[in-house]
Amino acid sequence: MREKSHLGLFKDLLLDMAGERSLDALLPMIVQQLAASPDVALARIWLMAPGDICSGCLMREECPDRTTCLHLVASAGRPKASEGEDWSRIDGDFRRMPLGVRKVGRVASTGETVTVRDIARDSTDIARPEWAEREGIRGFGGQPLLHQGEVLGVLAFFCRSPMDEESLFGLRMIADHAAAAIANARNFEEIERLHKQLELENEYLREEVREVQAYGAIVGASAAIRNVDRQIELVAPTDASVLILGESGTGKELVAREIHKRSLRADQPMIRVNCASIPKELYESEFFGHVKGAFTGALRDRPGRFEAADGGTMFLDEVGDIPLELQSKLLRVLQEGRYERIGEERTRKVDVRIIAATNRDLRRDVEAGRFRQDLYYRINVFPIEVAPLRARKEDIPILAAHFLGLTLRKMNRESMHLTEAHVKALLQYEWPGNVRELQNVLERAVIISGTGVLRLDLPSGADGGTAAAFRPASGLVRDVEVFTEAEMRRHVRANVVAALRRTGWRVYGDNGAARLLGIKPTTLASRMKNLGIKKPENHAKPGL
């Protein structure tokens, strides 16, 4: 190579490499600018990476260690005798190079330069001498991409003039700058990935903060709770999939969080997906994400929940509500750890532990064809059943005291106490809503009691006289009034309006109607819209 071509054309390359932060842009830029030199026929970069196509690799017979090899990541050149050939392809015979084998492999294994100054005089180390002769190749230079003592890969090019000292010096200088630029680009991409991951986790975790019942670990001393705790202790340190079974409100999410907390993934996020609340047409986007323009309304790239949970745990709440036609796509991710965003061909890898929960009989759903049998077996590796509150009534006084204390602190209220009469009333009630209903009852009691004595507001039947009416029936229920849909709608509307009036038409907050009704504010707002409930125009705000 001549000094003018080397110094004149490569000076800009050194500056361009220093300013490029994207690895995908950096690698082709290096080989393309090198190949623009009049003397350079072909420039290539291989980077160290785990072996991936060993069974079909053309170099497999020569490969001494199939755990790591060189991957061809960038190529550029200008054929003369082979018109029409595309030398930018990276899927040819030398797309993988074993360490220590041939020129490029020796550069990577030793970290030292390999040079053939004049192929016309010495072609013993050239893999395809006939190609070199046909293309007028005279010299070869292979330099290790060294950064802080680590070999990142190999930069090599074939020249149409013999290699001289100036050429070798230029190649070494370019290789040093290229290694630093590659390391910097990787660091920038890792920073960007972590930044996006944090943004994604924050987006979902903010949602979790709004929804999760922040009542710490599982509370209770019954045999049923002790059994659940033993099961958590057994399965938490493993990566086995867990299926949590139980009625609504029994605390299945708390069990899931406790499993994650005691697992080896505890320092990574646990992302919750409420499968029952996702519209059918948005399932794929919610799970896997989408790219801009993938469908109407996709105004920007959006990662899915699997990406947010990568390295951590995915909690599939109400897993039985996933539409049958989408269960196969979920199964593929669980089996292979691979998925694609909607509108994107790139396959992404993910490492996620699955914890699922349901209040349905999935076995019956499988028999009825509503749930895939293979998916059921995939998530049901370790089942945990959470008993309903009526089956562990000895936990009710402990839970009630726990919820009361937390509610008083959260609402900054003065101390209130559960009396013996309170506990007796709580024990006589059947708790169809389980622990969640008990929590709501205690919060509602604090709200309606003001600063006075704690006053429980239990549904009728809490005295034990009609408590059996709240127990799920195994057969037909007799002597119970049946309402039409229109009558039920009127009752629901009247109940919502009553709650709003009692709370001064406040929807949100500790003293809002949503809290009093025991539902999320967004649910109440949606219900008000559906029922046509509007705040009266003449209703004055408190204090005005």
Buried (B, 14 or more C-beta within 10 A) or exposed (E): BBEEBBEEBBEEBBEBBEEBBEBEEBBBBBBBBBBBBEBBBBBBBBBBEEBEEBEEBEBBEEBEEBEBBBBBBBBBBBBEEEEEEEBBEBEEEBBBBBBBBBBBBBBBBEEEBBBBBBBEEEBEBBEEEEBBBEBBBBBBBBBBBBBEEEBBBBBBBBBBBBBBEBBBEBBBBBBBBBBBBBBBBBEBBEEEEEEBBEEBBEEBBEEBEEBEBEBEEBBBEBEBBEBBBEBBEEBBEBBBBBBBBBBEBBBBBBBBBBBBBBBEBEEBBBBBBBBEEBEEEEBBBBBBBBBEEBEEEBEEBBBBBBBBBBEBBBBBBBBBBBEEEBBEBBBEBBEEBEBBBBBBEEEBEBEBBBBBBBBBEBEEBBEEEBBBEEBBEBBBBBBBBBBBBBBBBEBBBBBBBBBBEBBBEEBEBEEBEBEEEBBEBBBBBBBBBBBBBBBBBBBBBBBBBEEEEBEBEBBEBBEEEEBEBBEEEEEEEEEEEEEEEEEEEEEEBEEBBEBBEBBEBBBBEBBBBBBBBBBBBEEBBEBBEEBEBEEEEEEEEEEE
